[in-house]
Amino acid sequence: MSLPLRKGLMKLTKDGAIHLTILGSGTCVPSLSRSACSVFLKTNGQNILIDAGPGTMRRLLEAGISIFDIDFFFLSHFHPDHCAEMVPFLFANRYPDMGKRGKKLTLCGGPGFSSFFNGLNEIFNKWIELPGMLETMELTPGRYAFKGFELEAAAVNHRPESLAFRVTSQSKATVVYSGDTDFSENLIGLSKNADILICESALPDGIKVAGHMTPGLAGKTATAAKVKHLVLTHFYPECDNVDIKAQCRKTYAGPLTLAEDLMTLTVG
């Protein structure tokens, strides 16, 4: 079941649950209220960061989460509003002399991630390396077993490297993160019976653009997948001028939330 949304520090309960914080519900457009895309999950003692657009580290601080405590870092794709803070995140983990990072960080992205990371590492003169503390992985669609949780990745319709992620806890609680995507049968399959689908809904129904979904399409996805709770996110400013919930309600009748920065949910 989903517990009520709240803001502020997370109060953790059961290890088998997934505790979710929306760190960024916005886009590349600068905003005082919405940072760019990022989500934090905690399950069975594992701290998971998905995407890191501008403002992510500030939101982590506001949520009471240390960058040194992140165990896994997944990138849905390589657009700056989803990955631009990866470089400062890694650089900050070196301070002071990597003395505060007492455990390994696993950093993952989709096809082409190795070249993407190595290129950035060369540009920044290897200052984003964490010797002995960083493992990088290039993911392809499929299932992966990590300590404390399972991850399933599916290709979605945005960029060649774009992946959506399904995180399953040891108690079988499930959270799906769409990343950026147009309407996608793969996302429907990945989201089947999920407890929560965090789905991008970049622009209102009347001004859809290629590679992104609208409230109506997000609702259609959630209905087809029989999702238990739909959370819409990744809002461009145009979404402020329309009734996003009403548009989504045309295609989805279940529990519905519009994401805000620092909102939290718990499932499981």
Disulfide bonds with the S-S distance in Angstrom:
none
